[in-house]
Amino acid sequence: MFEAWQLAAMEDYGLMDTNTGLINRVARTLAQSPNDTIDTAEFRNACYKSGVDPDSFTPKDLAQLQRKLNEIT
């Protein structure tokens, strides 16, 4: 069984299918972009690459995505 810190690390790197894990997965994909700004097409492409439905993002999810991007870039 996994320890709590291991589960937290897996979620942080987007390896879990929790809401936070999925957002982190997209954030890590977007962080690889050479662009300073992300347009809608790039966001949707990152979601598809990450196996996440881009239409499922709420404004709260987008804010969390922005915070994660700021943290890792």
N, C-alpha and C positions, 0 to 999 in steps of 0.2 A: 504494500500500500504506500501511497505517496504521503510525504510529510506536508504540512500546511505551507511551508515556505516553497516547496517544490511546485505545488499547485499554483501558488501566486506567481512564481517565475514563468510557468507554462502559460498562464493567462496573460502575463505581461508581454510575452513574445508572440501572442496570438495563436497558441497551440490548442486552446480550449474553444469550444463552441458556445461559450457564454456570450452575452451581449458585449461585455467589456473585451473579451478575447477576440471577437470578430472585429470590433472597432480597432483594437491594437494591431490586428493582422493587416487591415487596410492601411493604417498609419505607417506601418513598417514598409509596406509596398510603396506608398507615396513618398516616403523619406528617401527612397532611391532615385527619385526624379531629379534631374539636373535643373529643373525650373524653380524659380523663386515663388511663382504663383501657380496654383493648380486650377485648371478650368474644369468645366463640367465633364467634358469628354475624358479627360485624364482621370478624374475621380471615378467615373463609371468604369473605365478600363481597369483601374486598380481594384475596384470591387469585384469585377468579373474574374480577374486573375486570382483573387483571394478567396473566391467561392462565396461571396457575400452579395446579396441582392441590394443594389444601390437604392432602390425605391423603398427599402425598409428603414432607411435612416430618418430619424426624427430630428427636429432642431436641437434637442438635448444631445442626441448621438453626435451630431455634427460639431457641437461645442466640445464634447469629450474628445472627438477626433482631432480637433484643433489643438487642444491642450496636450494630447499625446504627441502630435507632430512638433509642437514647440519644445517638448521635453527631450525628444530624441534627435532633433536636428540642431 
